[in-house]
Structure formats: C-alpha cells, structure tokens
Amino acid sequence: MNAQQWVAGQAGVDEVDAMAIAAERKWGVGRLRLVVPLALRQKFDSQRVRLNDAIAGASNEVLAVECRRMCSAYKALDAAATAAGAQARPDAWEVVVDDDVILTFVRSDADAARFPLDGFKREVWGLDEVAKLIAEYPQIRAAKQRFGAHVESIRRAVEEPEAPQRAPAFAHVDLDDVFGKPPEGSGEAIACRPDPSDGFA
C-alpha cells in the first residue's frame, strides 16, 4: 500500500471516528446503541463488525463502502433515539480511575441528577460538590498550590455494557470517615447509498 492509498482509506476511518466521538459527547459512551430498538442495535453492531473486518485487511474500495455505511448507521441511531424521546446527556468531563470506575463531572447538581444510566461503573459529580470537597479539605488545595502539580493519566478502554443497569440507591457518605477530619480553622458528513440488507442509507 502506497501513501496515497493509505490516505484514501484513512480519510473514511477518520470520518467514522469523528461521528463516534460526536455520538459519545451527545449520548454518552456506548449509550446510543442502548436507547434504540433491538433490531436496529443488531444492525448497527453487525455493521461495526464489517467495518472492523474491512479495516483489518480489505481493499480501499471495500473500506470506503463500509465507512460510508458506518456513518449511515450512526445517523440512523441518532435519528431513532431522538424520535423515541431519549434524552441526550448533559455536558460532562470524564476520567477512568484505577478501579475502572468512570468519574464523570457535570456543571451542576441538576445535571448530575438527570445524567442517564448507561450500565458503566460510574460516579457523577457536580462541580458544586467538587468545590465543597476542596473547600472542606484545604490540604488538597495546599498541595496543588505548593507543588503546582498535575497528574498525567493513562487512557484505558472501558468495556461496553450489554444492557443498562439499575443504579444503586444513594447513600450518605461521611467524608470525614473517608479523608479524616479537616484541621481546625480550615475553613463532519459522507454521502451514503441505501443498502437493502440492513436499511442504512
């Protein structure tokens, strides 16, 4: 494969990646396929397998077709979820911690309350909660101010759940039990052709 062929194939893959990222930002990681009917979800998953097979060893012509079909699949799922009244998630920032829990930060407590269940191990924090925690434990701020440090993390994949899971009941957590008591005085899209085999345009 010469450079020109590689560029031609990679352009289609990049378009699919961009659509996947947009879907995650709007609906949540792995959630979009879970809020559409089963038959459509199965078609989406089958198309994803065909795309992966094309990436692994097909010609550029086949890869281009499968990339277009995958873009169509994302559009079909987005339209179906919207038509069904599924709620897009609030804006959020996420990081995976050592125990494979996704820490999800949203702007407000109201956003945290309406953050959709998606089956992942997840903790949702509102920025107000984070601010209160930092204010309650000034040693956290002191360490940040003293060392000016930031943590460099390793990105890890999180396995997609097969179905949504019920969230556990909320329980009161006494932060003093966790951290100890604080010290005194611390106050883009691609044109797609219809394919009768799966219904994706």
DAPEFEN-V147459 format. One record per backbone hydrogen bond with DSSP energy under -0.5 kcal/mol. CO is the residue of the C=O (numbers start at 1). NH is the residue of the N-H. Records with the same first field share a line. If there is no record, write none. Layout:
CO = NH ; NH
//
This chain:
2 = 6
3 = 7
4 = 8
5 = 9
6 = 10
7 = 11
8 = 12
9 = 13
10 = 14
11 = 15
12 = 16
13 = 17
14 = 18
15 = 19
16 = 20
17 = 21
18 = 22
19 = 23
20 = 24
21 = 25
22 = 26
23 = 27 ; 28
24 = 28
26 = 89
28 = 31 ; 32
31 = 34 ; 35
32 = 35
37 = 41
38 = 42
39 = 43
40 = 44
41 = 45
42 = 46
43 = 47
44 = 48
45 = 49
46 = 50
47 = 51
48 = 52
49 = 53
50 = 54
51 = 55
52 = 56
53 = 57
54 = 58
59 = 63
60 = 64
61 = 65
62 = 66
63 = 67
64 = 68
65 = 69
66 = 70
67 = 71
68 = 72
69 = 73
70 = 74
71 = 75
72 = 76
73 = 77
74 = 78
75 = 79
76 = 80
77 = 81
78 = 82
79 = 83
80 = 84
81 = 86
82 = 85
86 = 88
91 = 107
93 = 105
95 = 97 ; 103
97 = 100
101 = 97 ; 103
102 = 104 ; 123
103 = 95
104 = 125
105 = 93
106 = 127
108 = 112
109 = 113
110 = 114
112 = 115
120 = 122
121 = 102
123 = 104 ; 125
125 = 106
126 = 130
127 = 131
128 = 132
129 = 133
130 = 134
131 = 135
132 = 136
133 = 137
137 = 140 ; 141
138 = 142
139 = 143
140 = 144
141 = 145
142 = 146
143 = 147
144 = 148
151 = 153
153 = 155
172 = 174
173 = 175
174 = 177 ; 178
175 = 179 ; 180
176 = 180
183 = 186
185 = 187
195 = 198 ; 199
200 = 195
//
